[in-house]
Amino acid sequence: MPGLLVTIPLTVISFSFAMIIAILTAMVQVANVPVLRKLARFYIWVIRGTPLLVQLYVVFFGLPSVGIRVDAFPAAVIVFSINEGAYCAETMRAAIESVPAGQMEAGYCVGMNYVQIMTRIVLPQAFRTAFPPLFNSLIGMVKDTSLAANITVAEMFFAAQRIAGRTYQFMTLYLELAFIYLMFSTVLTRVQAWGEKRLNSYGGNKI
Amino acid sequence: MAMLEVHDLYKRFEQTEVLKGVSLSVDKGDVVAVLGPSGGGKTTLLRCINFLEKADSGTLVFDGVTHDLSSITRAEIASIRLRTGFVFQNYNLFRNKTALQNVTEGLIIARKMEKKEAEARGMRLLEKVGMADRASHYPSQLSGGQQQRVAIARALSADPQIIYFDEPTSALDPELIGEVLSVMRSLAEEGMTMIVVTHEMEFAKNVSSRSIFMENGVIVEEGDSASFFSNPKYDRTREFLQMEENRTGI
């Protein structure tokens, strides 16, 4: 299954970028940075308001007509990162805002500054809250990568389609493919449970 | 010489004027109890002098340096906060840090103290508040009284010149109040300068050196605690003390 060797890196690379985008986008909103905050809202509005498949087509088939040519794999990484980043940004923002204001105030009172309190106190707590919904996004993304087949990325679905076209074993192949995705999700579900257990070492965010 | 003076402090939230020209002066070693009905501005006063709220106008003289509260800079705020401690009503311990880490966090991160040194100091302070055996517990594993004692150790970590207590026992179950008050009492006996917003009349009467009665955003009466309680000057103060006595005296 050579498709695996595309699906896994596509997911891992895209989700890593998505997390960076998400944290930055959430932060400029929480910190209320003047112009960037508006920009963040605009970005989330556009990305959440348009279909992922259309976004893939715009970047892969659309951009060449204005002179920007992107290969299939990098095009997929760009679109998945930007798309998932918008959803995860909202998850992160909600999680950061759920940390009580008193945590920030206590940090100030022991002499720490905004960045120190954010990175050491608020974000770790927010991350605990965001962890399950972020895993939702990650598991969703594993399956969404199958859309990349539409822009010629040779991931699992693409590979299955090609073999099916040759052998006419549609039922067997697509069930097999579904099973592989299911295994992926199963592993991630286990990882989530393990991660939550570790993050709960301090009692979750209980007071 | 006064180590802290506040002059003409004004603060309003939207339509409500919460502080209407509050002035007070605290000497080194003073334990000042701030009493009064809820909504009178006691907590806002404390929060304004530690910059958790921005005052609309007023001046603060801290350790001999005068600051205009409406135009104070971030650097000035940071420098004053390094010399003060604050204890919150609901403790506000860092939830993702152990008891010891709560005490050392400010030392290591804000003051750049060596980790070893900070931990030794943290353990000494936890010992002082009777929490050394719970050093590696997270806040969720501690009772309210224990959390508040850790919070006091954290406030002490910076070796502050003054500690502000904002109703430190108001969120506690009655049987846990004693352990916190006894820590505060021992601090007072060591000569720590403290401003304590409280509803604990016994503490105000027996531990504090001076008492202030605040209502509707102004200081109605202040004086040394002995005469404040035995012979209040104003009817309103007398009324309030009588009411509190009835409330707690049952």
Interface residues (C-beta under 8 A of the other chain):
Chain A: P100 G102 Q103 E105 A106 G107 Y108 C109 V110 G111 M112 N113 Q116 R120 I121 P124 Q125 R128 S201 Y202 G203 G204 N205 K206 I207
Chain B: N50 F51 L52 A78 R81 L82 T84 G85 F86 F88 N90 N92 L93 F94 R95 N96 K97 T98 E105 G106 I109 A110 R111 Y138 P139 S140 Q141 R154 A155 S157 A158
